[in-house]
Amino acid sequence: MSQETINNIFFPYYVKKCEEIKNSKLKFVQYTSAASALSIIKNREIWLRNTRCMNDFSEIEHGISCLTNTYNGDIGQKLKNLLNDLYPEITKKIENLFNGWIPYFKSHTFIACVSEHPQEENNYGRLSMWRAYGGNNSVALVVNKEPLTVETEAFNAYTNPVAYLEPEQIGKELEYLLERMQNNIEFIKELGQQQVINCIFNVFKGVALCTKHPGFREEREWRVVYNPKLSESKLVKSEIEVINDVPQEIHKIPLQNIPEKNFIGATIPEIIDQIIIGPNDQQEILGHAFETVLREAGVNEPAQKIYYSGIPLR
């Protein structure tokens, strides 16, 4: 079966956003505290935090609520009818599978968040992000997109664009899914019952884990998603760290090349494109510190990667 056709039917938003990233000069950026950025570089690892610790207190809940309301409405009933016509009572299997995972989506989903970074933000960064993330000593790590978008099974994690949707927009998306399935019904039949179950489950999982309130749209977020209950990786280590005085479980992805797993371009000299020091009164001190740790990480001429935001923000 063609994976491209499967993606176009079930995951068109993901396909569209990946094409946009691939065919543009966009990079990714993580706005964070100087301390967290320093840790990423010195320890050569990305930290994934539990969604319950994110600044959007409705993480996961928003997507699940929108999906549930839509699925129990008219559009959801039409989707159920189509699926059950193909495979009697298949929707019961899908519902039991998805509902069984909801508690683990809520309690054991760990993510690292990055934002799309256009070239015009190279010198200053994005004001709304400086205000929201990193505190008084914030920095922006601008990173090359390839390691985050490459297809790899090294960590059993995946990078996905966030969709900013209201409940009625979720309804439109399910309606479009229904239309695509109807237009490709013979292909859907050829997939077989289990693969259809997997596809619908992954559609629902994507809505649950990667949908946010439209009020966050300006963040243009992508997230690295990892759930050890769903699929654990021996290469992702778990440790307890203290963040903002809260001891919490953190999962850590190493920034190292694993060519046999198609994970490359991930070392600090390769992945760090630039560091923007945020608006604060300690910019020179921070700049010198990051220049030092970049040099220690093997970056040549690290001063050329350091930029200072000139936004007059207190």
Secondary structure as UniProt FT lines:
FT   HELIX           3..10
FT   HELIX           12..22
FT   STRAND          27..33
FT   HELIX           34..43
FT   STRAND          45..50
FT   HELIX           51..53
FT   TURN            57..60
FT   HELIX           61..71
FT   HELIX           74..86
FT   TURN            88..89
FT   HELIX           90..107
FT   STRAND          110..117
FT   HELIX           119..121
FT   TURN            122..124
FT   HELIX           127..132
FT   HELIX           135..137
FT   STRAND          138..143
FT   HELIX           146..149
FT   STRAND          158..161
FT   STRAND          163..164
FT   HELIX           167..183
FT   HELIX           185..191
FT   HELIX           193..209
FT   STRAND          211..212
FT   HELIX           214..219
FT   STRAND          221..226
FT   TURN            228..230
FT   TURN            234..235
FT   STRAND          237..243
FT   TURN            244..245
FT   STRAND          246..254
FT   HELIX           259..261
FT   HELIX           268..271
FT   STRAND          272..277
FT   TURN            281..282
FT   HELIX           283..296
FT   TURN            297..298
FT   HELIX           302..305
FT   STRAND          306..308
//
